[in-house]
């Protein structure tokens, strides 16, 4: 099997590899293993934290703080409207195993060798 | 591998096989493709597909002629109509499928095989079962994620406790809405929406932390929103029983949180402290150790059954 080239990473691929990268550093668990929600997309969709010290304002004007301090994020990136897939949708010519209603469709391009 | 993932998630996973026979490298690639199509014509594509992969060692060194006779034997084994199989194996239509598959893959610039698309996106990450299963879990979680941040409903002047009912007993956490209103409000919101029910302590490192709050059990899942750190200089991870928010950098707090199992001063400043265990530390210490980053073959882990919030 030729299994090479990583381009155009699906965000989840990044997450997993990021996770493994950390593992590869070989640091002792207690220091490398700061509790992480290894969710890259979370980090990238955030504004920089401007309140590193949990200011008293956070407690007294919670409503306002909430608006500024929480954002909706998506785990899985949505392709932009102008992006066109190079790959045809699942059709008659495909060998398919599993229901059309499945949440997850994995298309594999493969050789038997 | 993919077949197993499909079998284990029969309603949620659909696998699609597309031929990309590497005609320029493998002398038997076309014939193998044609064999699967010929079997497919008799309703046994997947059987032939599995057999070709499982018994690759037997045929990969054969000449094309030897392979063709090997295939005839396999067709018989699979209970195929052998004359029909051999006719289809060498038909123009089968050869055309192999040729077109190759051309399409080259035209799409596929870097090699196998090449995976997950919900239309190229996936170049690790393709072991555990990694792919994690992705399935994270995609499934989308149905449960929130599309808005939780409304601020707590009153920082009041006292709140969260009782984690687990398979091993109850853990009672006194929450700190003064220091960490966002974290406390979120935890209460999630608890009241049953987010934590059935969620595993997926990462339990003795002496360090017990981490939970991700319904996928992988450490990759979150609630669909993220909020800022609320770090107080007055608080530190100085002993067992301190409850902190897990994050992937400041401002990435979601639903995952952890309980310290000992002093963890290197976490000070980077993670919100929003509570402290006031009862049930024995339960915390009895949680099944597991480290999803170190091992693929993990014990099941202990589940939270319910989180009950009390307010006074």
Interface residues (C-beta under 8 A of the other chain):
Chain A: X1 X2 X3 X4 X5 X6 X7 X8 X9 X10 X12 X13 X14 X15 X16 X17 X19 X20 X22 X23 X29 X30 X31 X33 X34 X35 X36 X37 X38 X39 X40 X42 X43 X45 X46 X47 X48 X49 X50 X51 X52 X53 X54 X58 X59 X60 X62 X63 X65 X66 X69 X70 X71 X72 X73 X74 X75 X76 X77 X79 X85 X86 X87 X90 X94 X95 X96 X97 X98 X99 X100 X101 X102 X103 X104 X105 X106 X107 X108 X109 X110 X111 X112 X113
Chain B: X2 X3 X5 X6 X9 X10 X11 X12 X13 X14 X15 X16 X17 X18 X19 X20 X21 X22 X26 X28 X29 X32 X33 X36 X40 X45 X46 X49 X52 X53 X56 X60 X105 X108 X109 X110 X111 X112 X113 X114 X115 X116 X117 X118 X119 X120 X121 X122 X123 X124 X125 X126 X127 X131 X132 X134 X135 X136 X138 X139 X140 X141 X142 X143 X145 X146 X147 X148 X149 X150 X151 X152 X154 X156 X177 X178 X179 X180 X181 X182 X185 X186 X203 X205 X207 X208 X209 X211 X214 X219 X220 X221 X222 X224 X225 X226 X227 X228 X229 X230 X231 X232 X233 X244 X246 X247 X248 X249 X250 X251 X252 X253 X254 X256 X258 X264 X266 X267 X269 X270 X271 X272 X291 X293 X294
